[in-house]
Amino acid sequence: MTEAAPRSLWRVRHFRRYAGADAISKLGSEVSLVALPLTAALTLHASPFEVGLLTAAEMVAFLLVGLPAGAWVDRMRRRPVLVAADAVRALALLSVPGAAVLGMLGLPQMYAVALVNGLCTVFFDVAHQSYLPSIVGREELARGHGTLAANQSLAQLAGPGIGGWLVQALTAPIAVVADALSYAGSALLLLGVRADERPGGRAVRGGGRLWPEIAEGLLFVAGQPVLRRVAAVGALMMLSFGLWSATVPLYLVREVGASPGTYGMLLSAGAVGGVAGAWLAPRVAASLGTGRAMYAAAWAATVCTAPLALTAAGPRLLILPVALAASGVATTVFSVAQGAYRQSICPPHLLGRLSATMRFLMWGPMPLGGLLAGTLGQLAGVRVAFWAACGVYTLAHLPVLLAPRIREVA
């Protein structure tokens, strides 16, 4: 007797809304990933250090409130948190084109918008990750994470190209409108999602202090050897992302001479691998097992990212999208496998704190990467900062590669 094929998650109404909101929000974010640093670099003529400071401002919230956000989210229903975060991000971003039209835009406002946007993103991401098991159930987590990874990859495929074209056609500040509208659309879709979620924090059960709840999430991660290794990989990845976000726009546009449109297209071309990786990830995990999938993906990512530092003007410019596409397959497989693993072993009442703890450990180094990129770019040149970003990216998966027993994880 043949086993029935699993249902398509797209036939689940509330998952469609949840995933649709995720898709348009991520698309807008990828537009801003191009538009915000180019607003600073081209419109406000910011120095490398000022661009690095802008990157750090958007990411510092992961260090400041990353841990308590998980405990707070576990005390609340997730949908209102998601909707509120989207609404505030939309309003904050709309202030950028508004001020530009009035001739009042400056770097202090850009830093303030980055801080607000980053703060809301912390709460949104924690609530978003921990909301998924309430919608699809634990047996479908790998496919659910695969869908979200596909959204991310498709957004990375289309968003930077759209962002580059909008910057070239309308100027960088006006291009930010696209991201603000995406957050507004996401909030509207999430308002229609219904899921059986029950807050798990102690405040719901009659009180309790915040820090013991935070410690519970930290201790859970500390007691899981695989999660510790995954957190170390994530920390190195996000350090490289901080370096990358502050360096690559300046390197490609100012040093290499690419137009904003070409810059966006280069980043979009690199996202092709992420789309393939999102499709492959559930199949690789089912075939190899979660541990072997993570280990194989870590090796592939290391090999594929090694050529990135050779990117330069002329034909060598093609190294960037090719290497990013190849590494995108591997990093997406790794991301989906580790996401499904960590949620499958976590008690439901700890989901928010697990997500927040992992985000804190993994994303906390991002602002340090932005500051390091700005400092290196100012003192040694943008090219050196670019090499540093590529080097950290290449070495990011070493914590998993140095622990072969991860292959034994079911």
Secondary structure, DSSP 8 states (H G I E B T S, - for coil): --------GGGSHHHHHHHHHHHHHHHHHHHHHHHHHHIIIIIS---HHHHHHHHHHHHTHHHHSHHHHHHHHHTS-HHHHHHHHHHHHHHHHHHHHHHHHTT---HHHHHHHHHHHHHHHHHHHHHHHHHHHHHH-GGGHHHHHHHHHHHHHHHHHHHHHHHHHHHHHH-HHHHTHHHHHHHHHHHHHHTT--------SGGGGT---HHHHHHHHHHHHHT-HHHHHHHHHHHHHHHHHHHHHHHHHHIIIIIS---HHHHHHHHHHHTHHHHHHHHHHHHHHHHH-HHHHHHHHHHHHHHHHGGGGG--SGGGGGHHHHHHHHHHHHHHHHHHHHHHHHHHSS-GGGHHHHHHHHHHHHHTTHHHHHHHHHHHHHHT-HHHHHHHHHHHHHHTTHHHHT-GGGGG--
